[in-house]
Amino acid sequence: MKFPDYQGGGIINLLSSLITGLGGEPNGYPPLGALSSAQVGAYRNIVLIVVDGLGYEFVIRRALGGFLRKHLQGCMTSVFPSTTATAITSFLTGLAPQQHGLTGWHMYFKELGAVLSVLPGVPRYGGVPLGKSGVDVEAFFGHVPIFDRVPVPCYVVSPRRIAYSDFNLAHQGSAELRHFDTLEDFFGVILQTLRKKAVRKFIYAYWPELDRIGHEHGCSSPDAGSHLAELEDAFEAFSENIAGTDTLLIVTADHGQIDTSEDRIIELDDHPELKDCLILPLCGERRAAYCYVKPGEARRFERYVQDGLSRFLDMHPSRELLASGCFGSGSPHPRLIERIGDYTLIMKENYVIKDWLPGERQYRQIGVHGGMSPEEMSVPLIVAAAD
């Protein structure tokens, strides 16, 4: 297993370098060893592009001679769990999960009495988003966006289909939002924003397509390779277009992926005794599941997992995982302990664990993430200067 590095080698440390390099107050974590605040501060413009699912191992294995490999400066770790809902929240707040308190795609929120799909903000069984149900989403999350932590104009470049979601708007802060539809639009919007005013600025841009392709076809698929080639060409052209703009371009990811298969899926319905021990559906991720155990059933739960499932997964009391620093360091979010269950099941090799609610649309994912394999946890640090 590869544990997240919060002490100088992870995306949280990259965010520390960016915040302080742009003139903001420290986020409580040391700067990235491979990119100092002074290096960030030497440029007028900072462009951070997050390519969802672009793992370090994927870049090493498949980006053999293009822009990404040519400008690869090193490897960082994601956060735990290594998943979009948690890591993108870190990018949008500058904080580790220890502080921002969002711990996976499916989360139990005690204050709502429900398990939610976090990013769309809807109950897992379906329904209306939080904002449409009358919840003040910004106050509910209670985060200070990274764009309000730095004293420069900020811009968010996001896919049109999610740009105006409750989650994104709650984390926009003072930044100006710009949307796009295609890969050409994506880089065109960034370029247009970069040239908008001759003042120092920070642009955060998010590209989701590689992750989608990985989920549907696998990160080892020809489809993923074809899209990588598209990205390489687009980055190469973009770097030429921004020449002379005094811009530091940083490309990284929220997580990587690992491919799984039908014979590596642990279905909770196939384990009725285990299911009977739980008071809630599985939360978190297919690769890192939080288990909420009924009162008095902890011993039965532990025995069942140890005897029947230990070759597929590692079982951790969630409080011990929290104490180990997996979610970060320093004072935790006041509700963090409620949001990681009694036990966390971290899957071995490329196994996943899954349950389904009545009426829930069932779907298979080939590329998965959330766990602690190097493929999921390691993300690239790609840096290119346009002096």
Sequence and secondary structure as in RCSB ss.txt:
>XXXX:A:sequence
MKFPDYQGGGIINLLSSLITGLGGEPNGYPPLGALSSAQVGAYRNIVLIVVDGLGYEFVIRRALGGFLRKHLQGC
MTSVFPSTTATAITSFLTGLAPQQHGLTGWHMYFKELGAVLSVLPGVPRYGGVPLGKSGVDVEAFFGHVPIFDRV
PVPCYVVSPRRIAYSDFNLAHQGSAELRHFDTLEDFFGVILQTLRKKAVRKFIYAYWPELDRIGHEHGCSSPDAG
SHLAELEDAFEAFSENIAGTDTLLIVTADHGQIDTSEDRIIELDDHPELKDCLILPLCGERRAAYCYVKPGEARR
FERYVQDGLSRFLDMHPSRELLASGCFGSGSPHPRLIERIGDYTLIMKENYVIKDWLPGERQYRQIGVHGGMSPE
EMSVPLIVAAAD
>XXXX:A:secstr
      SSSBHHHHHHHHHHHTT    SS  BTTB HHHHHT SEEEEEEETT  HHHHHHH  SSHHHHTEEEE
EE  SSBSHHHHHHHHHHS  HHHH   SSEEEETTTTEEEETTTTEETT    TGGGT  HHHHH    GGGSS
SS EEEEEEHHHHTSHHHHHTTTT EEEEESSHHHHHHHHHHHHTT SS EEEEEEE HHHHHHHHH TTSHHHH
HHHHHHHHHHHHHHHHTTTS EEEEEE S   EE  GGGEEEGGG HHHHHTBSS  EE SSEEEE B TT HHH
HHHHHHHHTTTTEEEEEHHHHHHTTTT SSS  TTGGGGS SEEEEE TT EEE   TT      SEE BS SHH
HHEEEEEEEEE 
